[in-house]
Amino acid sequence: MANITDAVLASALKKLQKDGMIARQQYNEIPPRVEYTLTEKGASVIPILQSICHWAGAFYKDDAAHTMKQCQRCDYNA
């Protein structure tokens, strides 16, 4: 399993926030806490991703060795 650095994650989250895909909520607590949620624009991508999962399922349904971990956790039932 590949790990990403904190800097790469922070950069990706900033780009998603700048593009209006996610919203960031910062809480003034110790330790600091930040939550990210999908915006309406971000949520609009879900059906597209589900379509891709459905397409992939048609070709790789019986190929568990090549199923991406993200697809194994997807709540979309193809």
C-alpha positions in Angstrom: 0.0 0.0 0.0 1.4 3.4 -1.0 1.5 6.2 1.6 1.5 9.9 0.9 3.3 12.6 2.8 1.5 15.2 4.9 2.7 17.8 2.4 1.2 16.0 -0.6 -2.1 15.5 1.2 -2.3 19.1 2.3 -1.5 20.3 -1.3 -4.3 18.0 -2.7 -6.8 19.2 -0.1 -6.0 22.9 -0.9 -6.5 22.3 -4.6 -9.8 20.6 -4.0 -10.9 23.4 -1.7 -9.8 26.0 -4.3 -11.7 24.2 -7.0 -14.9 24.2 -4.8 -15.0 20.4 -4.4 -14.6 20.3 -0.7 -15.3 22.7 2.3 -12.9 23.0 5.2 -14.1 23.6 8.7 -11.4 24.5 11.3 -12.2 24.2 15.0 -10.3 26.2 17.6 -9.5 23.3 19.9 -6.4 21.7 21.3 -5.3 19.6 19.6 -6.3 21.4 16.4 -9.1 19.7 14.5 -10.1 20.2 10.9 -13.0 18.6 9.0 -13.5 18.4 5.3 -16.9 17.8 3.6 -18.0 17.6 0.0 -19.6 20.7 -1.4 -22.6 20.5 -3.8 -20.1 20.6 -6.6 -18.0 17.8 -5.1 -21.1 15.6 -4.5 -22.1 16.1 -8.1 -19.1 13.9 -9.1 -20.4 10.9 -7.1 -22.7 9.6 -9.9 -19.9 9.9 -12.4 -17.6 7.8 -10.1 -20.3 5.3 -9.5 -20.7 4.9 -13.3 -17.0 4.2 -13.6 -17.2 1.6 -10.8 -20.2 0.0 -12.6 -18.3 -0.1 -15.9 -15.2 -1.6 -14.2 -17.4 -4.1 -12.4 -18.7 -5.4 -15.7 -15.2 -6.3 -16.8 -13.4 -7.1 -13.5 -16.2 -8.5 -11.3 -14.5 -11.9 -10.9 -11.0 -10.5 -10.8 -10.5 -9.7 -7.1 -6.7 -9.8 -7.5 -6.8 -6.7 -9.7 -9.6 -4.8 -7.9 -8.5 -1.5 -6.5 -8.8 -1.2 -2.7 -11.0 1.9 -3.2 -13.4 -0.1 -5.3 -13.5 -2.8 -2.6 -14.7 -0.2 -0.1 -17.1 1.6 -2.5 -20.7 1.6 -1.2 -22.0 1.3 -4.8 -23.5 -2.0 -5.5 -22.9 -2.8 -9.2 
